[in-house]
């Protein structure tokens, strides 16, 4: 499924004309002499992941974990094992990103990667260059530990095979720790900003996917799906008429997307290699974006 994109007639297209778009959305129709037959709207199928790779600063020598660069090599193995196309990575510190780029030899685009301050590599979005084209990249600022502002990435990527564009955003909200206790208020402020992003992107008509270590379980799900009602979680759960059922999530790691997209084969990988790599599970889901439901995604310009 993850590599068999439907509608091969549109494979390789990056821009569709308005005439082609009209035909694509016309649906089945009887052929008429002298008129071009309608074309089915394309679909994009890909695999999305959220993974806190555990920053190097958390694994000093002598502990139970290997050093950060060694562990990021294992993270790459996991990305390949799960055939991940796009990944939201948290705690990808500078030395780990350096190793990631060296080992993958340019096969992945990364943002912000090395584009901002050294510490801002930690929350990056990565995508396979042979499957995706970067159209636009920016950051939005959330309050991190003790309210200190940190930029978090938002990118617009076009799927090369289908021509469909999607937004991807990746976040790491502050946790309550011994060094930084009582972060609840800042975490709530960050969640409010993330919900606002979700509601704003609905207006674009282009799919949005949010990944991240939210350091919250049911409360984050209930706020996101309640206050941004066109969003859903890849792992499932319901929120209707003021009644929220997050289905007892074990992890604080999440993948969200627009309700009109489809999530399948969701897993929380807690296997041996993941346990050696990080103290978080690796979250993975297959995704289907139907171009008939997102016609603007076919003609998405650079913002």
N, C-alpha and C positions, 0 to 999 in steps of 0.2 A: 504493500500500500504506500509506504513512505516514499518510494521512488517512482511509482507508476502514476504519473499525473494524467488525469483524464483530458480529453479534448486535445489530442496531439496535433490536430490541425493548426492550433494556435501556438504550438511550442516555438519558443525563441522570440515571440513578439514582445516588444517593450512598450510600444505605443499603438493604440487602435484609433482609427479615425472615427468621427461622429457617425458616419454612414455605417461603418462596420459595427459600431456599438448598437445602433438602432436595429440592425439585422440580428445581432446577437441576442437582443432582448425580445425579439418579435415572437419567439417560440415556434413550434411546428406549424407549417402552413403548406398548402398545396402549391406545387410549382406552377408558375405562370410563364408563358412564352415571353422571352425577352427580358425577364427579371431574374436577378441573382437569387439563388436559394438562401433562406435564412441560415445563420450559423448559431449553433448553441453557445451560450455564454460559457467562458472558460472557468475552471475551478483550480485552485491551488491547494495541494496537499503537502504538508511538511511536518516536521517534528520539532517541538519547542521544549526547552528545558529551563529550569531555574535551579541554580546550584551555588550554595555558599561553599567556596573552596577552602575556607579556613586560612586566614592570612598568616604569612610567615612569622609575624610578631607574636602569634599565639603558640608557636611551636619551637621554643628555644632548644638547643642541644641538650640531650639527657632526658628529654620527656618521652612520652609513649608514641609520639608522632615523628615521622621523618621531617626533614626541613621542607620549607615551602616550595622551592623549585622542583624537588623530587616529587612532591605530592601533586604538583600541577601537571607533571607528565602523566600521572595516573588519571587525573581529571580528563586529559585529552583522550586517553584510552577509553574512558567511560563515554565521552561524547561520540566517539567513533562506534563503540559497541551499540549505543542506542540510536545511531544514525541521526544525531541531532543536527538540525539545519540552522537554528537560531537559539542562542542561549543568553539568559540574563545571569551574569556572574557577580557574586558579592565577595568581598574581601580578597579580590585579586590584586595583591600588593605589587609594588613596582618590580621586585625581583622575580615574582611569579609571572607577571605579564611579559617580562623580558624572555623568560624561558618559553612561555606559550608561543610567542611570535617566532622564536628561533626554531622550536621543534616543528611547528606547523608550516614553516617556510612560506609565509604569505598566503596560505590557503584560506585564512580567516580574516575578515575585516573586524576591527575592534573600535568601539567608541565608548567613552572618550579616549580610552587607551592612553597614549603618550601626549595627547593634544592639550591637556590642561596641566594643573599642578601635579607634582609627583604623587601625592597622596590620593589624587582623584582617579587613579587607575582602579581603585578598589571596587567601584561599582560600574562595571562596563557591560555593554551588549556586544556579543560576538556573532558573526554570521558567515556562512560558507560563501566565498566569493563566486564560486562556479554556479551557485543557485540564486544569488541575490545581488542586486545593484543598489547601492546607497544613493538615495535621492536627496536626503536632508538629515541633518543631525543638530541637536541642540541639547540644552540641559534645563531642568527646572530645579529650584532650590527648596530643600526641606530643612527643618531644624533637626540636627543630629544630637549627639550627646550634649546635654546641658544647653540645648538650643543653638549650638554653633551651626551656622549655615553650611550645607554641603550640597554641591551640584549632583544631580542624578540624570542619567541619559535618557533621551527620547530620540529615536531614529525613525525615518520613513524609508522602508525598503521595498523594492519592486522584485517580485518573483519572476525570474527570467523565463521560465517555461510557460507561464500563464499570462504574464503581463499585469497581474494584479498587485497592487501596492497595499501595504499594511504598516501601521504604526506599532512600534515596540517601545515599552518603557520599563526601566528596571530600578528597583528601590531597595534600600536597606534602612529600616526604621530603628531608632535607638532602643536598646534593651535596658532593663534594670540590672545593673551589675554592682559588685562590691565597690568598684572605683567610681561608678556613676549610678547611684541609686535614684529612685523616684523620677524616672523618665517618662512616666505615663502622660503627663500634659504635653510634652514635646512629641510623643508618639501619636497622640490624638491630633495635634496640629499637622503633623506630616500626613496622616491619613486624610484629613480634610483637603489638603492640597492635591493628593492623589485622586480623590473622588472628583474634585473640580476638573482635573485633567481628563478623566474618563468622560464626564459630561460634556466637556468642550469638544472632544474628538468625535462624539456622536454627531455633532453638527456637520462635520466634514463629509460624512457618508463613507468614510474609509475605516476598515476594521482597526481596532486597537487591542493589543495584548499587553498585559501588565505582569511582570515577573518580580519576585523579590523575597527577601527575608524580612517579613513584616514584624517579627518579634511579637506576634499576637496570633491567636487561633480564632475561635468563634467570634470574638468581638470585631476583628477586622473583617471577616466574611460578612457579618451582619451589617456593618456600616457600609461596606463597598456595594453590596447587592441591594441594600435598602435605599441608600442615598444616590446611587447611580444604577437605577433599576434596569438599564439595558446591558448590564454586565453580569457575567456568571463565572463560577469557578470551574476549572477543568475537573476537579475532583468530585463535583456534584454539590448537593445541598440546595435548599429551597428558602425563599424569603417572599412571602405573599401575605397581603392583608395584615401586615404588622406582626406576622408570626414567622420567626426565623429558625431554621433548623440547619446548622452547619455540619451535621453528621459527625460530631465528635472528632475533629481533626487532631492528629497526633503531632503534626509538624507545624512550625511557624512559617514555612516556606509555601509560596503560592504561585499559581498561574491563573490569571483571569483573562477573559475575552468577551467580545460582544456576543449577545444572546443569539444573533443570527449566524454565528459561526458554530461549527461542530467539533467537539472534543471526543476522542476515542482513545482506547488503550492507555489510559492514565495509570502511571505507577509512581510509587515512592520507593526508589531503590535504596535499600539498606544492606546490600550485600557486602561481602568481605572487602572488595576493592574500595567501595565507597567508605566503609568504616576505617580503612587505612588512610584514606585521602582527607576526610573531613569529619566533623562532629555533627553534620547535617545530612539528611537524606538527599539524594538527587531526584528532583521532581521532573517527570517527563510525560509529555502527552502528544499524540498525533492531532493534527488540526486540519480541518477542511474549511476553506473559504469559497463560497459559491458566488461567482461573479454576477449571477442574476439578482442576488440579494444586495450586492454592493457595486452597482454600475459605475459609481464615481471612482472606484478603485482601479478601473480600467484606464481611466484618463487622468489619473492623479498627476498634477504638475509638481514641480519643485516649489514648495511654499515660499 
